[in-house]
Amino acid sequence: MRKTIGLALTASLAFAFVGAADVAQAAVAPRAVAAATVTRLSDFNGDGFTDLVALDATGKLWLYPGDGVGGFLAKRQMGTGWAGFSNIVTPGDVTGDGNADVLGSDSLGRLLLYPGNGASGLGARRQIGSGWQNYYVTNAGDMNGDGHPDLLGMDTAGGLWLYPMVGDAAFGKPTRIGTGWNPYDVMAPGDLSGDGQADILARNMDSWTLWLYRGNGTGGVTGSTQINSASAAWGLVTPGNWDVAAGNDLIGVDKAGLLWLYPGDNAGGFGAARQIGSGWLHFLWVG
């Protein structure tokens, strides 16, 4: 994988080693923003706030519960034995039971579901796919408007594919929605533009520019706009509505290991960054 935090590349799914530092809880006043659809893809404890899942060097999986204002509460261990995974994503509720789930692909290309129990833990895994070893996979929100969270997968040739979920961790027919995506890190946190459609963020690692691709609500995109407010030199983390007073947000870690929140403005951009933690330099992000 090319997306390690230590190299300051996008880390929405990629592996680096998780450090032992805890995160300072942010204390900020809520701000009023325009109403829009937000996507809480990763609520693992049932409190309505987006959470972060991270893997340490021993293969332990940890949950950092979001506090709703852009910070995190004390971490909790979710599982062990995850060191052999090449992709881990938290797309939301893929089983239809109301709880957020974890998907992981291993070195054999198996796609495995770990169902969330709604109380910061995971149930017994089951295999839901094969042949995923050649894909870089990320969350996509509900790209086609059917009410189910979807996945995006980029193949080794740079083709971007939509894998629509159809309920109970099953996929419909995949559709290629773009080509030439090889230089891009793809992130898809949900609706960023405030139109109710799930969007795609992509960072071009040749030019170090960040782009918004607006979703059309039927599984595709309608065009792109360059976004300049987020530093391309930082590792970026999605998904989520980390600050409930804003739209869907980005989180970035700089070269000093400081954690920063970029609050979404519900218009396709982000507000001024604010620091929400430290000691995150060697963390693995799972998005």
N, C-alpha and C positions, 0 to 999 in steps of 0.2 A: 504494500500500500504506500502511496506517496504522501499521505496527509497526516503528518505527525506534528503535534504541537511544538516539539523541540526545534523544528525547522520553520516554525511560524507559518505553517500552511493551514488551510482549512481543516478542521478536525471534527466535522459533524458526524463522522462514523469511524474515523481512523484511529489506529493504535499508537499510543505512546504509553509510558508507564505512569501509573497514578502515584502521586506522593502521599505523604501522611498528614499534610496540613489540613486544618479545618478552615471554614470560611466564615468571615465576619458578617454578621447580619446587617443589611443596609437599613438605615433609618432615614426615610425621606418622606416628604409630604406628598400625597396624591395630587395629580394634575388633571384638569379637565381636558379631554380631547373629543374629537368628533366620534359619534357612535359608529361602530362597524362590527363586522363578524370577526371574532377572534377564535383561535384554535388552541385549546388546551390538550395537546396531543399526549402529554406525559404526566398525567395526574395519577400517581401510584398509591396514594394514601387516602384518596377520597375527599380531600378538603377543598377541591376546586382550583388548586394552584398547580402550575407547571413545575415538574420536578426534574432533576438531573440524575442520570445513571452513569457510573464510572467504574472502570476496571483497574485493579492494581496489579503489580508485578507478580503476585502469587496466584493470580487467577480468581481473586475474590471480587464479587460485584457489589457495588455500594450505591445506596440511594441518598441523594442530597435533596431533602424536601424543600420546595420553594416556599417562600413566606408571603408571596403575593405582591411585594413591593420591590422586587428585583434582587432579593437576597436569599439566603438558604439557612435552614435550621440544621441541627446536629445530624451528621450522617448516620445511616443504619446499614448493616450488611444485608444484602439480598440473596447471595448465593456464592458458591465456590466452583472451581473447575472450569472456568471460562477462558483459560489461557490459549486454547487451541483455536479460537474463533478469529476469522478474518474480517467479518463484518458484524456489527451489532447495531440494531436500530430500534427505536421506540415509537412506532407509528400511531399509537393510540389503542382504541378498543377494536381489535380485529376479530374477536370471537362473538361479539354481540351481547356480552353479559354485563356491560356497563363499566368494566374495569380495563385500565390500560395494560397492554401486553408488551413483551419483548420478543423480537425476532433476531436470530443469529444464524450466520452461515459459517460452516466449519471448513477445514482444509479439504474435505471430500466433496464440497459443493452442496452439501445438504442444507436446506433451509429449515430451521427448527423454531417452533413456537414455544415460548415459556409464558403461559397465561398468568396475568396478574391476579392477585386475590383481593385487591382493593384495600389492603391493610399493610402495604409496604413490602409484601412478599410475592413469591412466584410459585406456581404449581408445577406439576410434572410436565416435562417437555414432550412434544410430539413432532414428528417430521411432517412438513407440509409442502416440500418441494425438493428438487434435485437439479444439478447442473448450474449452480449459482457461483461457482468458483471464478468465473471470468467476468463477473459483474461488480461494479461499484454501485452500491445501493444506498438510497436515502429515502427519508420520509417524504410524502407528497401532499398530506392533507387529503381532502376530497376533491380530486381534480376533475371528475366527470359529473359531479352533482347528484350522485345516487345515494348519498348519506353514509357511505363507507370510506374509511381512510384507505389511501392507495400507496403504492410504492413507485419510485422511479429507479430505473437501472440503466447504467451506462456500460456498454460493452467495450471490448478492447479496440474496436474499430472506430469508436467515437459516436456510435449510434445511441440516442437517448430513447428509452422505452418506458411506457406507462404500463404498470402491472395493476389493473383494477381489482380491488377486493370486492367480493360479492356476498360476504357474510360467512361466519364461522370459519375464518382463516382460510378461505378458498379464493382462488384467483380466477378472474375471467380471462378472455383472450388478450394477450399483450399487444400493444400497438406502438410502433415506432413513431415518435412525435418530433424527431429531429436528427440531424447528422452533423458531423464536424465538431463534436463537443469534447474532443480529446484534451484541449488546453484548460478545460474548465473544472473547477470544483463546484458541484451542484448542491444547493440547499433549498429545501422547500417547506417553509414553516407554516403555510396556510395563507390566508388573505392578508396581504400587505398594503394593498391599494385602497381598501375600503369599499370595494364594489361587491363583496360577498362571494367572490370567486377565489379559489386557491391559486397562489402564484408560485413562481420559481425564482430563486436568487442564484446567480452563477458568478463565480469569480474567475476571470481570465488570468491564469498564472504566467502568461507571456507578457501581458501588459500591466498586470496587477491592478485591474479595474474591476469594479463590482457592478453587476447588471441586474435589473429587474425585468423578468419576463412575465407579463400579465397573463393569467389564466383566462381561458374563454368559457369555462364552465362545462365544457364537453370533452375534456381530456387533452386539449391543446393549449397553445399560447397565441397571443395576438400581436406581439411585437416586444421590443426591448427598449429600456431606458437606462442610461448609465447613472449610477449612484455614487457620489463622491464623499459622502459623510462618514463612511466607515473605513478605517485604516486597512489597506490591503496587506500590510506587513504583519498583521496580527493573526493568530488563530481565531476562527469564528465558530460559534456554536449555535445551532438551532435544534429543535424547534421551540417556539412557544411564546405565550403571552406571560412573560416573566413578571412584568409589572402590570397589574390589572387596570391601572389608571391610563395605560397607553394601549397601543395596538400590539400586533405580533412583533417581537423584539429580536435583536441580535445580542449575543454576549461575546466579548473578545478578551483574549489573554495576551498581554504584551511580553516582551523579551525579559522583563523583570519578574514575571509571574503574577503581575497584578491583573485582577479580573475587572472588566468594564462592561457596563450595560449600555446598549444603544436602544433607547425606547422607540418603538414604531410610532409613526405619526398618522397611520391610517390613510395615507395619501401616497404610498410608495416610497417613503423616505424614513429617515431616523432623526431623532432629536440629539441634543448634546450628550456625549458619553459621561457617565459618572462611575466612579470606582465602587465596587461592591465586594471586594475580597482581595486576598493576597495569598501567596504560597501555592499557586496553581500551575507552575511552570511545567511540571512533569505529569500532569493529569491526562488521562484518556477521556475523550469526549464521546459520548454515545448519544445520537440524536434521532 
